[in-house]
Every structure is written in structure tokens, then in C-alpha cells.
Amino acid sequence: MQGGVLQEHDRLAVLNFAGGDHCHRLVDRSLECFDILAFFGVASVARHAAMEAIRKIRPDAYFMGVTGIHEDYGLTTGDPEEAAIKRAICELAAETIVLASSEKLGAVSPCLVAPLSDISTVLAEGRVPPKLEARLRKLKIGIVHA
């Protein structure tokens, strides 16, 4: 790995957001991408199955989408079950890359996914608010501008 971006062959990335094509832009070689929520759906029964499947994988990279990334409140989303799934994958992944559009940067949603210290890189679309950028740099979290 170089600068928080995967470069090795035959690596597994787990996604839980629409637009999995984005992960291929971050790698120099082939990367197998698996969208766990698209595979299992989003109903509660399906989320239970997803949690069981998650416990059996060890992803090299997890491309996580969140609804909020904040310097004090960390990574957040609006649904508690979704937060639990994202947290579980984040805990098992070797590297977690957060994809954040401009409206998510500095925002806070009701459910905590994880503290900022649990991630390795933020792929930011737009300007990162100064306080958030300072916190990310203090934690040595990479910032890649899309």
C-alpha cells in the first residue's frame, strides 16, 4: 500500500453504497469488489444475514459511505442497523476508506458508525472544512481530493 491507496493484485474490497465503480479508480491493479448490502438487500432479515457473512470475511479495503464525517462526532449515518453493519466491516478491514461528498463533510447524523481514528483515508469531494482537516491530519488520516 502506498499513501493509503491499494496497489496489490488479488485484493478484496467491501462496499456498502451504490457506485462501486469508484473503488476501481483508487487502485493500480485489479480489485475484487463486493457490495454487501446490494447482495443481501436492506431489510432487517437481510441485515442479519449480512452480519453473519461479514463475520467470515477479512477485507483488505472497505470503501465506506457515510452521511456525516465530523471532527468531534466521527463517522455517522441515519440508521442504527446500517451503522452496526458499517462498524462491523470497519473493524475487520485492514484499511477503511471513507467516501465523502461535500455535503457530508462536517455533517453529523444520529447514529455513530465509528470514530475517525478507525479509518485510514478520506476521499473527499469538495473542500474539507478546516477543523475537520486539522483533526484528520492530527490522526494521520490521508486526505485524497476527488
LINRA-V486955 format. One record per pair of residues at least 24 apart in sequence whose ideal C-beta (glycine too) atoms are under 8 Angstrom apart, sorted by the first residue. I is the first residue (numbers start at 0). J is the second residue. Records with the same first field share a line. If there is no record, write none. Layout:
BEGIN
I = J / J
END
This chain:
BEGIN
0 = 94
2 = 141
3 = 94 / 96 / 119 / 120 / 141 / 143
4 = 120 / 143
5 = 30 / 59 / 60 / 94
7 = 59
10 = 59 / 60
11 = 56 / 57 / 58 / 59 / 60
12 = 58 / 59 / 60 / 61 / 62
13 = 56 / 58 / 60 / 61 / 62 / 88 / 92
14 = 61 / 62 / 64
15 = 63 / 64 / 81 / 84 / 85 / 88
16 = 62 / 63 / 64 / 98
19 = 62
21 = 62 / 98 / 122
22 = 60 / 62
25 = 62 / 96 / 122 / 143
30 = 60
32 = 62
33 = 58
35 = 84 / 88
36 = 81 / 84
41 = 81
43 = 80
46 = 80 / 81 / 83 / 84
49 = 84
50 = 83 / 84 / 87
53 = 84 / 87 / 88 / 91
54 = 87 / 91
56 = 91
57 = 91 / 92 / 93
58 = 88 / 91 / 92 / 93
59 = 92 / 93 / 94
60 = 92 / 93 / 94 / 95 / 96
61 = 88 / 89 / 91 / 92 / 94 / 95 / 96
62 = 96 / 98
63 = 88 / 89 / 95 / 96 / 97 / 98 / 112 / 118
64 = 97 / 98
65 = 97 / 99 / 103 / 108 / 112
66 = 103 / 106 / 108
67 = 103 / 106 / 107 / 108
68 = 97 / 99 / 103 / 104 / 105 / 106 / 115 / 121 / 131
69 = 105 / 106 / 107 / 131
70 = 105 / 115 / 128 / 130 / 131 / 133 / 134 / 135
71 = 134
72 = 107 / 111
73 = 111 / 112 / 113 / 114 / 115
74 = 111 / 112 / 113 / 114 / 115 / 117 / 118
75 = 106 / 107 / 108 / 109 / 110 / 111 / 112
76 = 108 / 110 / 112
77 = 108 / 109 / 110
78 = 110
79 = 110
81 = 110
82 = 110 / 111 / 112
85 = 112 / 113
86 = 112 / 113
89 = 113 / 117 / 118
90 = 117
94 = 119 / 120
95 = 119 / 120
96 = 120 / 121 / 122
97 = 121 / 122
98 = 122 / 124
99 = 123 / 124
100 = 124 / 125
101 = 125 / 126
104 = 128 / 131
105 = 130 / 131
115 = 140
END
